[in-house]
């Protein structure tokens, strides 16, 4: 048996992978169009990952670079409203290109445009997470970009490295692959320093590591190594590993797995562990659900909290807010993220999940708190 490369081992172990693609790779700068041959290759990589049972999400730059050419505004610095117009035009071109490339493998592409509020506001975060999870379950590949058409200069991610890391954290991804125009992190900018040393693995973002960051090197790129290290910080805190590698080669993910040079950023925890720690200790509950003994037993076995097992609800909370769960004796036994507001919870508590639609007039989740959004505390306190 041939031993797997370190990158191949990480890819094989990952269940959900986010792939970030920069404008300098996707856009043919000479013809101001999508690099069709390269896109064909990455689509083959994505199809191979899906065949191996992986969930794949793409974060793709390129809308502004493509749209500005379509609108005839190349060759100059764009005002904010011109960038937004270019993004609106380029997103159509970009979505069509991804749809055609993935359709060759019978994979459906789905466009998702996100703003910072979509990842930072809990309710919008949960909505975006649920949409992507549903698309993945249905076999589609979400293709994510920043919603530049409505963003202001002050309220933007500013680059898709950090957006990709936020998406990876949002969906509890195991691995984020940044396809770049460099093959990893160096001790200094290799384009300016001949004796720069390649860093193969990073386990902590020390000051020494952060100080190695360089600057952007392409006209179309908005982020350099600085933003990649900021992305690594976000991903690692969420329990997600990250790889920076050269994405310019044909089928770059395959090349990475075969031994292509890269920098591996290893998190301390798994995505679920990091997410559970955040839910368990990082927020202040906005409400309380009291559950019966049967529900408490189910929760301690790792089950989700269903409305049938809830006997009371109090506080002021909306969908996505953190709430506490207490047992029949009033002891807090868990923290979790509510799938319903207090008002809706008070209507459906004590009822079967199949009754939710008739009670509320819409089809919501079967669970009041999903097991993935729930942290159970030690029974001994």
C-alpha positions in Angstrom: 0.0 0.0 0.0 1.3 3.4 -1.0 1.5 5.8 2.0 -0.6 8.9 1.7 1.0 12.3 1.7 0.3 14.5 4.7 -2.1 16.6 2.7 -3.9 13.5 1.2 -4.3 12.2 4.8 -6.0 15.4 5.9 -8.2 15.5 2.8 -9.2 11.8 3.3 -10.1 12.4 7.0 -12.2 15.5 6.2 -15.9 15.2 5.8 -16.6 18.8 4.7 -14.1 20.9 2.7 -14.3 24.6 1.7 -12.2 25.5 -1.3 -11.4 29.2 -1.8 -10.4 30.4 -5.3 -8.8 33.8 -5.9 -9.4 36.1 -8.9 -5.8 35.9 -10.1 -6.3 32.1 -10.6 -9.8 32.0 -12.0 -9.7 35.0 -14.3 -7.5 35.0 -17.4 -6.0 38.5 -17.2 -5.1 38.6 -20.9 -8.6 38.0 -22.1 -10.5 39.2 -19.1 -12.6 36.0 -19.0 -12.9 32.9 -17.0 -9.9 30.6 -17.4 -12.1 27.7 -18.8 -9.4 25.1 -18.9 -8.5 25.7 -15.2 -12.1 25.7 -14.2 -12.6 22.3 -16.0 -9.8 20.9 -13.9 -11.0 22.1 -10.5 -14.5 20.8 -11.4 -12.9 17.4 -11.9 -11.3 17.7 -8.4 -14.6 18.7 -6.8 -16.4 15.7 -8.5 -13.7 13.4 -7.2 -14.1 14.7 -3.7 -17.9 14.2 -3.9 -17.4 10.6 -5.2 -15.3 10.0 -2.1 -18.2 11.1 0.1 -17.0 14.7 0.8 -19.2 17.7 1.2 -17.7 20.6 -0.9 -18.3 24.3 -0.7 -16.6 26.8 -3.0 -15.8 30.4 -2.2 -15.1 32.0 -5.5 -13.7 35.4 -6.3 -13.8 36.9 -9.7 -17.1 38.7 -10.1 -15.7 42.3 -10.2 -12.8 41.3 -12.4 -15.2 39.7 -14.9 -18.0 42.3 -14.6 -15.8 45.4 -15.1 -14.7 44.1 -18.5 -18.2 43.3 -19.6 -19.2 46.9 -18.7 -16.1 48.4 -20.4 -14.6 49.9 -17.3 -11.2 48.2 -17.3 -7.9 49.9 -16.7 -8.7 52.3 -13.9 -9.6 52.5 -10.2 -13.3 52.0 -9.7 -15.6 54.0 -7.5 -17.7 52.0 -5.0 -20.8 52.2 -7.1 -18.8 51.1 -10.1 -17.5 48.1 -8.2 -21.0 47.2 -7.2 -22.2 47.4 -10.8 -19.3 45.3 -11.9 -20.0 42.7 -9.2 -23.7 42.6 -10.2 -22.7 42.0 -13.8 -19.8 39.6 -13.1 -21.8 37.4 -10.7 -24.0 36.4 -13.6 -21.0 35.4 -15.6 -19.3 33.7 -12.7 -22.4 31.7 -11.7 -22.9 30.5 -15.3 -19.3 29.4 -15.6 -19.5 27.4 -12.3 -22.9 25.9 -13.3 -21.6 24.7 -16.7 -18.3 23.3 -15.3 -20.0 21.3 -12.6 -22.9 20.2 -14.8 -20.3 18.3 -16.8 -20.1 16.0 -13.8 -23.9 16.0 -13.1 -23.4 18.3 -10.1 -25.6 21.3 -9.5 -24.1 24.6 -8.5 -26.0 27.0 -6.2 -25.0 30.7 -5.8 -24.9 32.2 -2.3 -24.0 35.8 -1.7 -23.0 36.7 1.9 -22.4 39.9 3.8 -20.6 40.2 7.1 -24.0 40.4 8.9 -24.9 37.0 7.5 -22.0 35.4 9.4 -22.0 37.6 12.5 -25.7 37.9 13.3 -26.9 34.6 14.8 -30.3 34.4 13.1 -28.8 35.2 9.7 -25.9 32.9 10.4 -28.3 30.0 11.2 -30.3 30.7 8.0 -27.2 30.7 5.8 -25.9 27.6 7.6 -29.2 25.8 7.1 -29.4 26.8 3.4 -25.8 25.5 2.7 -26.5 22.3 4.7 -29.6 21.6 2.7 -27.9 22.2 -0.6 -25.1 19.9 0.4 -27.6 17.2 1.5 -29.2 17.5 -1.9 -25.9 17.0 -3.7 -25.3 20.5 -4.8 -22.2 22.6 -4.5 -22.7 26.0 -2.9 -20.6 28.7 -4.7 -20.2 31.6 -2.3 -19.1 35.1 -2.9 -19.3 38.4 -0.9 -22.5 40.3 -1.7 -20.5 43.3 -3.2 -23.6 44.6 -4.9 -25.1 46.0 -1.6 -22.0 46.2 0.7 -20.5 49.6 1.5 -16.8 50.3 1.8 -17.0 50.2 5.6 -19.2 47.0 5.8 -17.3 44.4 3.8 -15.3 41.3 4.4 -12.8 43.0 2.1 -11.4 39.8 0.8 -12.6 36.2 0.2 -9.9 34.6 2.4 -11.6 35.8 5.5 -15.0 35.1 4.0 -14.0 31.5 3.3 -12.8 31.1 6.9 -16.1 32.5 8.2 -18.0 30.0 5.9 -15.8 27.2 7.1 -16.6 28.1 10.7 -20.3 28.5 9.9 -20.7 25.0 8.5 -18.3 23.3 10.9 -16.0 22.3 8.0 -13.0 20.1 8.7 -10.7 21.7 6.1 -10.3 25.0 4.3 -8.1 25.0 1.2 -6.9 28.4 -0.1 -5.8 28.1 -3.7 -3.3 30.9 -4.1 -0.6 32.2 -6.4 2.0 31.1 -3.9 2.6 27.6 -2.5 2.4 28.5 1.1 3.8 30.6 3.9 7.5 31.7 3.8 9.7 33.3 6.4 9.8 36.4 4.1 8.3 37.3 0.7 9.9 34.8 -1.7 9.4 37.3 -4.6 11.7 39.8 -2.9 13.9 37.6 -0.7 16.0 34.9 -2.3 16.7 33.0 0.9 13.1 32.9 2.2 12.3 29.6 3.9 9.1 27.7 3.2 7.1 26.9 6.3 5.5 23.5 5.9 3.3 23.4 9.1 1.9 25.9 11.5 0.3 24.8 14.8 0.0 28.2 16.5 -0.2 31.7 15.1 2.7 33.2 17.1 4.0 36.7 16.5 6.9 35.3 14.5 4.5 33.5 12.2 2.3 36.6 11.8 5.3 38.8 11.0 6.2 36.6 8.0 3.1 37.8 6.1 3.6 39.7 2.8 1.4 41.8 0.6 -0.9 41.2 -2.4 0.9 40.6 -5.7 -1.9 40.7 -8.3 -4.0 43.5 -9.8 -7.2 41.5 -9.2 -6.4 40.1 -5.8 -7.6 42.1 -2.8 -5.8 40.0 -0.1 -2.2 38.9 0.4 -0.6 36.7 3.1 -1.8 39.0 5.8 -5.4 38.1 5.1 -4.5 34.4 4.7 -3.1 34.4 8.2 -6.2 36.2 9.5 -8.3 33.5 7.7 -6.1 30.8 9.4 -6.9 32.4 12.8 -10.6 32.2 12.2 -10.5 28.7 10.9 -8.2 27.3 13.6 -10.3 28.8 16.3 -13.3 27.0 14.8 -11.4 23.7 14.8 -10.9 23.7 11.0 -7.6 22.9 9.4 -6.3 25.2 6.6 -4.0 24.7 3.7 -2.4 27.3 1.5 -1.1 25.9 -1.8 -0.4 26.9 -5.4 -3.8 26.9 -7.2 -2.5 27.8 -10.6 -1.7 24.2 -11.7 -4.3 22.0 -13.4 -6.5 20.1 -10.9 -4.8 21.8 -7.9 -6.5 19.7 -5.2 -5.3 16.5 -6.9 -1.8 18.0 -7.2 -1.9 19.0 -3.5 -2.9 15.4 -2.5 -0.1 14.0 -4.7 2.6 16.0 -2.8 2.4 19.6 -4.0 4.2 22.0 -1.7 1.9 23.7 0.8 1.6 25.1 4.3 -0.6 23.2 6.7 -2.3 25.0 9.6 -3.5 22.5 12.2 -6.2 23.4 14.7 -6.1 22.3 18.3 -9.7 21.0 18.3 -12.2 19.4 15.9 -14.9 21.6 14.5 -17.6 20.1 16.7 -15.4 20.5 19.8 -14.7 24.1 19.1 -18.4 24.8 18.3 -19.5 23.0 21.5 -17.0 25.0 23.6 -18.4 28.2 22.1 -22.0 27.3 22.8 -21.2 25.9 26.3 -19.3 28.9 27.6 -19.0 31.9 25.3 -22.5 33.3 25.4 -25.1 34.4 28.0 -28.4 32.5 27.7 -31.4 34.7 26.7 -34.0 32.3 27.9 -34.7 28.9 29.6 -36.6 25.7 28.5 -37.7 23.3 31.2 -37.8 19.6 30.1 -39.4 16.5 31.5 -37.4 13.4 32.7 -37.8 11.6 29.4 -36.4 14.5 27.4 -33.5 14.8 29.9 -32.6 11.1 29.4 -32.8 11.6 25.6 -30.5 14.6 25.7 -27.9 12.8 27.8 -27.8 10.1 25.1 -26.9 12.7 22.5 -30.4 13.3 21.0 -31.9 16.6 19.9 -34.5 18.4 22.0 -38.0 18.0 20.6 -41.0 20.2 21.6 -42.8 17.2 23.0 -40.4 17.0 25.9 -40.5 20.7 26.9 -42.9 21.7 29.7 -42.2 25.5 29.9 -40.3 28.3 28.3 -39.4 31.7 29.6 -37.1 34.7 28.8 -36.8 36.8 25.7 -35.2 34.9 22.8 -35.5 34.7 19.1 -34.5 32.0 16.6 -30.7 31.5 16.8 -30.3 32.8 20.4 -28.6 30.9 23.1 -30.9 29.4 25.7 -30.4 27.3 28.8 -32.2 23.9 29.3 -33.2 22.9 32.8 -34.6 19.6 34.1 -37.8 19.1 36.0 -35.9 20.0 39.3 -34.8 23.3 37.9 -31.1 22.3 37.4 -29.5 23.7 34.2 -28.4 20.7 32.3 -27.5 22.2 28.9 -27.0 25.3 26.7 -28.2 25.4 23.1 -29.2 27.5 20.1 -32.9 27.7 19.7 -34.6 27.0 16.4 -37.7 29.0 17.4 -38.5 32.3 19.1 -40.0 32.3 22.6 -43.5 33.1 21.2 -43.4 30.1 18.8 -41.9 27.8 21.4 -44.7 28.5 23.8 -47.2 27.5 21.1 -45.5 24.2 20.2 -44.1 23.0 23.5 -45.5 19.7 24.6 -46.6 18.9 21.0 -45.3 16.3 18.5 -43.0 17.6 15.8 -45.4 16.6 13.1 -47.9 19.2 14.6 -45.6 22.2 14.2 -46.8 23.2 10.8 -50.4 23.2 11.7 -49.7 25.1 15.0 -47.5 27.8 13.6 -48.6 27.9 10.0 -45.2 27.2 8.5 -42.8 24.2 8.3 -39.9 24.8 10.7 -37.4 22.4 12.2 -38.5 19.2 13.9 -36.3 20.1 16.9 -36.3 23.0 19.3 -32.6 22.6 19.7 -30.6 20.3 17.3 -28.0 18.0 18.9 -25.3 19.8 16.9 -26.3 23.1 18.6 -26.5 21.6 22.1 -24.0 21.2 24.9 -24.9 18.9 27.8 -23.3 19.7 31.2 -22.0 17.0 33.5 -24.7 15.4 35.5 -22.7 15.9 38.7 -22.5 19.6 38.1 
